[in-house]
């Protein structure tokens, strides 16, 4: 074929000039540490671009020359009144331990339990069901357990119900607040006067709650069906009233 082209004086590439050959495509080399399968699926690693503007990032503080050590040291807490001494690990900077109160003492919250004097108690109306010794013991437990009457009832002897303990405490505390107030208006702003405890209401509430919690699944379904039927009847009657008008 090449000899015939020479005789006819034709270019060796034919009548149409050959297209210039494209340079071979450079195949990126697979980076080290990336498996062949992952590299084939991703088509190559994407360019590494920071997701956040580095100007918003907090600059790292230069390394400090201070020596940090930890030591097992005793500590006390102002939240405790028995001066109990415990131990914990403390961070020391250049061998100096931190000063001040125990860190978690700030989270200790106590309830201001109203206490009475002998003179104030003598002016309170007498309840034949309670002696002064029992009342004193009740107020001591209220202060010790921060008015957690479930715990107080568990530790009170002779046994009393939670409602009885609450009623006695709040009745005496309210009488003390009224006796100490200079004016009736001042006493009326106290929470023990504004929110008086009602033992009868509390007993009935607990009884109703117990009845609801003790219902069986069948009773719950029957009650739901009754409520649905009652709602349907009410809507039907309301629709008739609108029709007549």
Backbone bond lengths (Angstrom), bond angles and torsions (degrees), N, CA, C in turn:
res aa  C-N    CA-C-N  psi(-1)  N-CA   C-N-CA  omega(-1)  CA-C   N-CA-C  phi
1 X - - - 1.458 - - 1.516 110.56 -
2 X 1.306 115.48 -40.30 1.464 118.82 178.32 1.541 110.88 -66.03
3 X 1.389 119.59 -34.15 1.460 122.06 178.53 1.526 111.39 -67.06
4 X 1.324 118.04 -38.72 1.477 121.61 179.03 1.521 109.95 -64.90
5 X 1.309 117.19 -39.67 1.467 119.92 179.16 1.520 110.31 -65.99
6 X 1.329 117.07 -33.78 1.469 119.05 178.02 1.533 110.80 -67.64
7 X 1.383 118.75 -41.40 1.467 122.35 179.87 1.516 110.82 -63.50
8 X 1.332 116.94 -43.72 1.465 120.91 -177.68 1.520 111.92 -80.95
9 X 1.288 117.86 -6.68 1.470 120.87 -179.85 1.508 113.79 72.13
10 X 1.306 114.99 26.77 1.474 119.83 -179.55 1.524 110.12 -91.74
11 X 1.298 112.73 150.31 1.477 113.75 175.89 1.520 110.98 -66.41
12 X 1.241 114.12 150.81 1.465 118.17 -176.34 1.521 112.60 -66.42
13 X 1.345 117.10 -20.93 1.462 118.37 179.88 1.496 113.49 -84.90
14 X 1.333 120.84 1.41 1.457 122.38 -178.85 1.503 110.59 95.93
15 X 1.385 115.26 -173.82 1.459 120.22 -179.68 1.531 111.74 -70.21
16 X 1.279 116.36 -30.88 1.480 121.23 -179.38 1.514 107.79 -100.03
17 X 1.306 113.05 127.13 1.465 116.90 -179.20 1.513 110.52 -61.74
18 X 1.292 113.26 138.97 1.479 116.81 179.37 1.519 110.44 -64.75
19 X 1.337 115.26 140.38 1.467 120.82 176.72 1.526 109.79 -68.27
20 X 1.303 114.87 142.30 1.476 115.82 178.58 1.521 110.57 -65.17
21 X 1.255 113.70 138.42 1.452 119.12 -178.50 1.531 110.40 -71.69
22 X 1.355 115.38 136.14 1.458 120.63 177.33 1.520 109.90 -75.67
23 X 1.291 114.12 143.45 1.474 115.41 177.20 1.522 109.99 -66.34
24 X 1.268 117.05 144.09 1.490 119.37 -178.53 1.532 111.03 -59.49
25 X 1.328 112.84 137.19 1.467 119.24 -179.50 1.530 109.82 -69.61
26 X 1.317 112.28 130.84 1.458 116.75 -179.49 1.535 109.17 -76.69
27 X 1.279 115.25 123.97 1.466 121.49 178.19 1.526 108.61 -91.18
28 X 1.333 116.35 116.77 1.470 116.94 -179.46 1.510 110.98 -62.71
29 X 1.278 113.96 143.73 1.454 120.03 -178.84 1.515 110.56 -79.85
30 X 1.292 116.24 136.84 1.457 121.49 179.25 1.524 109.77 -64.74
31 X 1.355 116.43 125.91 1.468 118.19 -179.72 1.521 111.33 -65.67
32 X 1.282 114.22 155.87 1.456 119.49 177.73 1.529 109.59 -70.41
33 X 1.294 116.96 143.47 1.456 121.83 177.69 1.512 114.14 89.90
34 X 1.364 119.08 -4.76 1.464 123.34 179.27 1.525 107.88 -110.40
35 X 1.331 115.22 127.63 1.460 118.10 -178.23 1.532 110.26 -69.54
36 X 1.306 116.08 157.38 1.459 121.55 -178.35 1.520 111.42 -63.60
37 X 1.351 118.26 -38.08 1.452 121.28 -178.87 1.528 111.57 -66.23
38 X 1.345 115.86 -44.93 1.471 119.56 179.01 1.511 111.05 -64.27
39 X 1.330 116.52 -40.39 1.467 120.51 -179.70 1.528 111.23 -65.70
40 X 1.357 117.08 -35.38 1.461 120.39 178.83 1.527 111.39 -71.27
41 X 1.334 118.07 -35.56 1.468 121.45 -179.69 1.522 111.65 -72.04
42 X 1.291 117.82 -38.56 1.464 121.03 -177.33 1.511 112.78 -83.68
43 X 1.312 116.85 -14.13 1.461 118.68 -177.71 1.506 112.82 69.20
44 X 1.279 116.01 24.32 1.456 119.74 -176.96 1.506 110.23 108.92
45 X 1.265 118.08 156.39 1.452 122.16 -179.06 1.518 110.96 -74.01
46 X 1.339 116.94 136.09 1.477 118.39 177.32 1.519 110.24 -68.50
47 X 1.327 116.09 158.57 1.468 118.20 178.30 1.520 110.72 -64.78
48 X 1.277 115.45 140.89 1.462 120.67 -179.15 1.522 108.55 -82.06
49 X 1.363 115.45 107.58 1.462 121.38 -179.78 1.521 107.65 -122.45
50 X 1.285 119.44 132.63 1.473 119.92 179.72 1.524 110.84 -62.83
51 X 1.339 116.73 135.35 1.453 121.87 -179.08 1.520 111.70 -74.50
52 X 1.316 118.65 -25.05 1.452 123.03 -178.89 1.516 109.80 -122.14
53 X 1.302 112.76 153.35 1.452 118.55 174.31 1.524 108.46 -70.28
54 X 1.295 115.40 119.79 1.460 118.99 -175.24 1.519 112.76 -64.19
55 X 1.339 116.97 -16.96 1.462 119.08 -179.88 1.519 112.09 -69.61
56 X 1.386 115.88 -22.38 1.449 119.75 179.82 1.522 112.42 -87.26
57 X 1.308 117.25 -10.50 1.451 120.22 -178.31 1.524 110.01 -75.83
58 X 1.322 112.81 144.90 1.465 118.47 179.42 1.520 109.23 -71.96
59 X 1.293 113.60 126.62 1.448 117.98 -179.26 1.515 110.63 -71.44
60 X 1.285 114.66 138.19 1.455 120.17 -179.59 1.522 110.00 -70.79
61 X 1.316 113.24 130.53 1.458 118.63 -179.88 1.526 109.89 -68.87
62 X 1.277 115.94 143.89 1.473 117.63 178.06 1.514 110.79 -62.83
63 X 1.281 114.48 148.23 1.466 120.02 -178.35 1.524 110.71 -58.49
64 X 1.335 114.34 134.80 1.461 119.49 -179.23 1.526 109.62 -89.73
65 X 1.299 113.41 150.28 1.457 119.06 178.17 1.528 112.39 -87.33
66 X 1.383 115.90 0.90 1.454 118.82 -179.09 1.520 110.65 -71.96
67 X 1.291 115.63 143.01 1.454 122.01 -179.15 1.522 109.29 -92.61
68 X 1.339 116.57 121.62 1.461 122.40 -179.02 1.520 108.73 -104.03
69 X 1.325 115.17 126.00 1.458 121.15 176.48 1.528 108.94 -135.07
70 X 1.324 115.72 164.35 1.460 121.81 177.97 1.522 108.49 -123.45
71 X 1.345 114.29 141.76 1.462 118.92 -176.57 1.520 109.83 -142.37
72 X 1.309 116.23 143.83 1.464 123.93 179.20 1.534 108.16 -84.67
73 X 1.362 115.76 105.20 1.459 120.45 -172.93 1.529 111.15 -127.02
74 X 1.322 117.32 155.03 1.472 120.12 177.14 1.526 110.85 -79.04
75 X 1.330 115.45 158.97 1.457 120.41 176.82 1.523 109.19 -152.88
76 X 1.324 115.70 156.75 1.468 123.48 174.00 1.519 108.13 -125.60
77 X 1.318 116.63 161.03 1.462 121.95 -178.09 1.516 109.64 -126.10
78 X 1.337 115.67 135.94 1.464 120.02 176.84 1.517 112.00 -69.29
79 X 1.344 117.28 -13.28 1.451 120.04 178.34 1.526 112.20 -73.62
80 X 1.312 116.63 -16.80 1.467 120.65 -179.70 1.524 109.07 -104.42
81 X 1.319 115.01 145.83 1.463 121.30 -179.95 1.530 112.80 -104.77
82 X 1.324 117.85 -0.26 1.463 121.01 -176.98 1.527 112.50 -101.07
83 X 1.348 117.43 6.10 1.471 121.78 179.85 1.520 112.43 56.55
84 X 1.324 116.80 34.37 1.457 121.00 177.90 1.526 109.79 -65.65
85 X 1.326 115.84 133.16 1.461 121.21 179.80 1.519 109.53 -110.98
86 X 1.333 115.23 122.73 1.450 122.50 178.15 1.528 108.78 -120.05
87 X 1.323 116.01 177.43 1.461 121.43 -178.87 1.528 110.08 -127.10
88 X 1.319 115.86 148.83 1.463 121.88 173.38 1.531 108.77 -157.12
89 X 1.343 114.26 167.15 1.459 119.80 178.90 1.523 109.50 -77.90
90 X 1.322 117.12 131.91 1.465 123.24 -176.46 1.524 108.94 -121.30
91 X 1.333 115.57 136.65 1.456 121.61 178.01 1.522 109.54 -83.60
92 X 1.323 116.68 123.38 1.455 122.65 -179.73 1.520 110.11 -109.54
93 X 1.310 115.92 131.94 1.462 122.04 176.27 1.523 108.00 -105.73
94 X 1.306 115.39 115.33 1.468 121.65 -175.88 1.527 111.37 55.96
95 X 1.349 114.85 35.82 1.459 120.26 177.20 1.514 114.76 78.68
96 X 1.362 118.72 5.57 1.469 121.54 -178.48 1.522 108.85 -105.28
97 X 1.330 119.70 120.50 1.469 121.67 179.20 1.519 110.91 -76.19
98 X 1.322 118.97 156.91 1.471 121.20 177.56 1.519 111.00 -68.16
99 X 1.316 115.93 150.69 1.457 121.81 179.60 1.524 109.71 -107.31
100 X 1.324 116.20 167.47 1.457 120.97 177.99 1.517 112.00 105.96
101 X 1.330 114.40 -176.96 1.457 121.38 -176.56 1.524 110.30 -75.35
102 X 1.318 115.73 164.86 1.462 122.05 176.15 1.525 109.24 -58.22
103 X 1.325 117.73 134.68 1.461 122.07 -170.90 1.528 111.84 -58.25
104 X 1.332 117.99 -43.83 1.457 121.15 -173.69 1.527 113.14 -82.77
105 X 1.320 117.78 0.84 1.463 119.82 177.43 1.521 111.45 -66.48
106 X 1.327 116.88 -24.12 1.467 120.28 -179.49 1.526 112.01 -66.12
107 X 1.328 117.58 -21.84 1.454 120.80 -178.48 1.530 112.70 -88.69
108 X 1.298 117.38 0.34 1.459 120.12 178.63 1.529 109.33 -78.66
109 X 1.322 115.93 118.70 1.456 121.80 -179.83 1.533 108.73 -116.63
110 X 1.301 115.93 128.23 1.459 121.55 179.52 1.524 109.52 -116.55
111 X 1.314 115.71 152.94 1.459 122.48 179.82 1.520 108.77 -98.06
112 X 1.312 115.90 135.24 1.455 121.85 179.81 1.529 108.40 -80.99
113 X 1.324 115.40 95.10 1.464 120.76 -179.95 1.524 109.20 -82.13
114 X 1.314 116.05 129.56 1.469 121.27 179.81 1.529 109.06 -70.02
115 X 1.327 115.89 126.81 1.459 121.46 176.23 1.526 109.16 -117.09
116 X 1.293 116.31 152.67 1.463 122.02 -175.84 1.523 109.87 -119.64
117 X 1.314 114.97 158.69 1.465 121.43 174.64 1.528 108.98 -96.63
118 X 1.318 115.31 172.55 1.465 119.48 179.48 1.526 110.91 -62.55
119 X 1.320 116.04 -39.38 1.465 120.09 179.88 1.518 111.23 -67.20
120 X 1.339 116.47 -41.32 1.462 119.26 179.37 1.520 111.41 -66.14
121 X 1.324 117.02 -37.26 1.461 118.96 -179.14 1.522 111.11 -68.09
122 X 1.309 116.52 -33.55 1.478 119.19 179.82 1.515 111.64 -66.56
123 X 1.322 118.79 -22.74 1.463 121.66 -179.65 1.529 112.55 -90.65
124 X 1.333 116.37 -8.52 1.464 119.72 -179.90 1.523 108.80 -79.90
125 X 1.337 115.67 141.53 1.470 119.79 178.96 1.515 109.80 -58.56
126 X 1.296 116.48 134.57 1.466 122.41 -175.41 1.516 109.96 -78.10
127 X 1.338 114.96 135.41 1.458 121.53 174.40 1.523 107.71 -107.47
128 X 1.346 118.55 116.37 1.476 119.46 -176.85 1.517 113.71 -62.42
129 X 1.320 118.29 -18.15 1.460 120.99 -179.09 1.527 112.47 -82.12
130 X 1.348 116.32 -9.55 1.455 119.94 -175.95 1.522 109.89 -130.37
131 X 1.339 115.06 136.13 1.465 120.61 172.30 1.526 108.66 -97.17
132 X 1.327 115.34 168.61 1.459 118.11 179.30 1.522 111.56 -67.80
133 X 1.330 117.31 -37.23 1.466 119.45 178.36 1.534 111.06 -61.71
134 X 1.316 117.41 -41.42 1.460 120.52 178.66 1.531 110.72 -66.77
135 X 1.322 116.60 -39.21 1.467 119.93 178.57 1.521 110.88 -65.89
136 X 1.345 116.37 -41.51 1.468 119.61 177.07 1.522 111.00 -61.58
137 X 1.322 116.30 -43.46 1.463 119.75 179.64 1.525 110.97 -65.12
138 X 1.319 117.56 -37.34 1.465 121.10 177.77 1.522 110.77 -63.13
139 X 1.319 118.18 -45.66 1.459 120.82 -178.68 1.527 111.63 -68.40
140 X 1.321 117.05 -32.74 1.464 119.61 175.20 1.528 110.90 -64.05
141 X 1.318 116.50 -43.70 1.463 119.97 178.73 1.525 111.57 -67.75
142 X 1.332 117.02 -36.21 1.472 120.10 177.82 1.524 110.78 -62.43
143 X 1.318 115.99 -38.35 1.459 119.58 178.76 1.521 111.18 -74.01
144 X 1.314 116.92 -36.09 1.460 120.27 -178.18 1.529 111.58 -70.65
145 X 1.331 117.27 -39.45 1.468 121.42 -174.51 1.531 112.71 -109.59
146 X 1.331 118.19 18.61 1.467 122.52 173.15 1.528 112.90 52.41
147 X 1.324 115.91 48.01 1.473 123.05 175.47 1.526 112.82 60.62
148 X 1.310 118.24 27.31 1.472 121.01 173.22 1.530 107.25 -84.22
149 X 1.315 115.40 90.15 1.465 120.16 -168.93 1.520 113.06 -70.31
150 X 1.321 118.16 -22.06 1.470 119.61 175.10 1.528 109.43 -64.70
151 X 1.325 116.72 -43.65 1.466 120.77 178.17 1.520 110.09 -70.52
152 X 1.328 116.88 -39.32 1.465 120.41 179.71 1.523 110.25 -62.31
153 X 1.327 116.96 -42.10 1.471 120.21 179.44 1.521 111.33 -64.30
154 X 1.320 116.98 -31.51 1.467 120.49 179.77 1.525 111.53 -71.39
155 X 1.327 116.96 -25.22 1.470 120.84 -176.23 1.524 113.36 -107.83
156 X 1.315 117.35 -0.75 1.463 119.64 -176.26 1.529 110.28 -90.71
157 X 1.333 115.25 133.46 1.476 122.10 177.59 1.529 108.57 -133.88
158 X 1.328 115.71 134.83 1.469 129.56 -1.03 1.523 111.89 -66.60
159 X 1.338 116.70 156.12 1.473 119.55 -173.72 1.528 112.16 -58.92
160 X 1.321 114.71 139.48 1.464 122.89 175.60 1.529 107.81 -135.58
161 X 1.330 115.18 153.43 1.461 118.90 175.82 1.528 110.09 -75.01
162 X 1.319 114.74 162.34 1.461 119.59 178.77 1.521 110.49 -61.88
163 X 1.337 116.57 -39.21 1.461 119.96 -179.73 1.530 111.41 -65.46
164 X 1.312 117.66 -36.90 1.463 120.34 178.17 1.527 111.25 -66.65
165 X 1.309 116.06 -42.21 1.467 119.84 179.13 1.522 111.16 -65.09
166 X 1.321 116.41 -44.64 1.466 119.90 178.54 1.525 111.09 -62.15
167 X 1.321 115.96 -44.89 1.464 119.81 -177.61 1.526 111.12 -61.55
168 X 1.330 116.87 -42.53 1.462 119.58 -179.41 1.529 111.26 -66.91
169 X 1.320 117.16 -45.24 1.469 119.61 -178.78 1.523 110.83 -62.30
170 X 1.327 116.98 -52.56 1.469 119.91 -174.72 1.528 112.01 -68.99
171 X 1.325 118.02 -29.89 1.463 119.58 177.01 1.526 110.86 -67.26
172 X 1.342 116.44 -46.81 1.468 120.38 -179.91 1.530 110.42 -67.87
173 X 1.334 117.27 -43.29 1.462 120.38 -179.10 1.525 110.84 -63.21
174 X 1.318 117.57 -39.84 1.464 120.39 178.30 1.521 110.96 -65.09
175 X 1.336 117.82 -40.39 1.460 120.65 178.50 1.525 111.21 -64.31
176 X 1.324 117.44 -37.17 1.461 120.92 178.55 1.533 110.15 -67.20
177 X 1.316 117.26 -42.20 1.467 120.73 178.99 1.522 110.54 -62.73
178 X 1.325 117.89 -42.61 1.462 121.24 178.95 1.524 111.43 -65.05
179 X 1.339 116.28 -36.88 1.467 119.42 -178.95 1.529 111.73 -71.44
180 X 1.321 117.89 -31.61 1.465 121.22 -177.64 1.530 112.55 -83.93
181 X 1.308 118.55 -20.18 1.463 120.89 -175.81 1.521 110.16 -70.55
182 X 1.326 115.71 139.66 1.465 120.52 179.34 1.522 111.31 -73.10
183 X 1.332 116.71 -36.64 1.457 121.66 -179.40 1.525 109.44 -133.24
184 X 1.330 118.21 156.88 1.473 120.32 176.25 1.528 112.45 -60.46
185 X 1.339 116.64 -33.26 1.466 119.60 179.56 1.530 111.25 -64.71
186 X 1.334 115.97 -37.91 1.461 119.65 178.38 1.515 111.19 -65.52
187 X 1.312 117.10 -41.11 1.461 120.46 179.40 1.520 111.83 -69.15
188 X 1.340 116.58 -31.89 1.465 119.73 -177.11 1.518 112.47 -66.05
189 X 1.334 118.05 -20.81 1.462 121.59 -179.25 1.519 112.80 -84.33
190 X 1.331 117.39 -11.30 1.468 120.01 -179.33 1.524 109.57 -74.81
191 X 1.345 115.80 142.56 1.457 120.52 -175.96 1.528 112.02 -64.39
192 X 1.337 117.87 -31.12 1.467 119.88 179.49 1.521 112.10 -69.96
193 X 1.330 116.70 -22.11 1.466 120.52 177.97 1.528 109.99 -90.82
194 X 1.323 117.07 -41.16 1.464 120.15 -179.25 1.524 111.87 -68.55
195 X 1.331 116.70 -38.98 1.465 121.57 -177.18 1.528 108.99 -113.19
196 X 1.305 116.05 73.56 1.469 120.30 -178.41 1.526 110.15 -69.73
197 X 1.313 114.94 142.95 1.465 120.52 -179.15 1.519 109.58 -81.02
198 X 1.333 116.58 132.00 1.462 122.85 179.04 1.517 108.17 -114.73
199 X 1.319 116.67 103.31 1.464 120.63 -176.22 1.520 111.66 -66.44
200 X 1.346 117.97 -36.17 1.470 120.83 -179.79 1.523 110.49 -65.24
201 X 1.321 116.29 -45.42 1.468 120.12 178.47 1.520 111.22 -63.61
202 X 1.314 117.39 -40.74 1.459 120.83 -179.91 1.526 111.17 -66.05
203 X 1.318 117.59 -39.49 1.466 121.08 177.73 1.520 111.02 -64.18
204 X 1.321 116.33 -43.53 1.462 120.40 179.51 1.530 111.08 -66.63
205 X 1.315 116.89 -37.70 1.458 120.46 178.81 1.523 111.44 -64.20
206 X 1.311 116.62 -43.47 1.463 120.41 179.27 1.524 111.11 -67.36
207 X 1.334 116.83 -36.44 1.468 119.86 177.92 1.520 110.65 -65.59
208 X 1.343 117.53 -44.43 1.455 120.84 179.05 1.526 111.23 -64.94
209 X 1.323 116.57 -39.87 1.457 119.85 178.00 1.521 111.25 -64.44
210 X 1.330 117.28 -40.67 1.458 120.31 177.10 1.518 112.22 -63.62
211 X 1.342 116.46 -37.24 1.465 119.73 178.75 1.521 111.30 -66.08
212 X 1.337 117.37 -38.70 1.465 121.02 179.03 1.529 110.67 -68.12
213 X 1.317 117.12 -43.60 1.466 120.41 -177.74 1.525 112.41 -69.97
214 X 1.326 117.52 -23.09 1.467 120.61 -178.30 1.524 112.79 -90.35
215 X 1.321 118.74 2.11 1.453 121.33 179.65 1.522 111.43 -69.02
216 X 1.322 115.45 146.31 1.452 120.55 175.64 1.521 110.00 -84.17
217 X 1.322 116.71 171.06 1.455 120.85 179.25 1.538 110.80 -63.46
218 X 1.332 116.61 -38.17 1.456 120.36 -179.96 1.522 110.68 -65.26
219 X 1.334 116.78 -40.62 1.460 120.23 177.69 1.526 111.30 -64.66
220 X 1.316 116.92 -37.72 1.460 120.06 177.23 1.528 110.97 -64.85
221 X 1.347 117.16 -41.43 1.470 119.78 178.71 1.528 110.65 -66.09
222 X 1.353 116.85 -41.90 1.467 119.74 178.96 1.522 111.15 -62.06
223 X 1.329 116.34 -40.95 1.466 119.87 179.57 1.530 110.67 -66.62
224 X 1.331 117.42 -40.09 1.467 120.08 178.23 1.525 111.14 -64.75
225 X 1.347 116.90 -40.66 1.467 119.78 177.86 1.523 111.29 -64.82
226 X 1.342 116.63 -38.95 1.462 119.96 178.82 1.524 111.09 -64.38
227 X 1.321 116.82 -40.85 1.463 120.48 178.60 1.528 111.03 -66.24
228 X 1.335 116.63 -39.82 1.466 120.35 177.96 1.520 111.12 -63.76
229 X 1.337 116.51 -43.26 1.460 120.49 178.83 1.523 111.42 -65.63
230 X 1.327 116.70 -39.73 1.461 120.52 177.38 1.531 110.92 -62.75
231 X 1.332 116.76 -40.91 1.459 120.34 178.17 1.526 111.22 -64.91
232 X 1.354 116.84 -39.09 1.468 120.21 179.55 1.525 111.12 -64.75
233 X 1.337 116.04 -42.55 1.462 120.18 179.85 1.523 110.58 -64.04
234 X 1.332 116.83 -41.53 1.466 120.16 179.53 1.525 111.08 -63.64
235 X 1.335 117.16 -42.13 1.462 120.29 179.12 1.530 111.09 -66.29
236 X 1.349 117.55 -36.46 1.464 120.56 178.58 1.524 111.12 -65.70
237 X 1.330 116.41 -44.38 1.463 120.06 178.77 1.526 111.19 -63.81
238 X 1.336 116.21 -39.42 1.461 119.84 179.86 1.521 111.01 -65.47
239 X 1.356 116.59 -37.72 1.460 120.75 178.39 1.537 111.17 -66.16
240 X 1.347 117.30 -37.24 1.469 120.55 177.89 1.523 111.34 -66.38
241 X 1.321 116.24 -38.83 1.457 120.07 179.10 1.519 110.80 -62.55
242 X 1.344 116.66 -42.45 1.461 120.38 178.49 1.541 111.10 -65.87
243 X 1.362 117.32 -33.30 1.454 121.01 179.96 1.530 110.49 -68.08
244 X 1.335 116.64 -41.98 1.465 120.77 -178.69 1.525 111.29 -68.25
245 X 1.324 115.82 -33.99 1.459 117.40 -178.58 1.521 111.04 -79.40
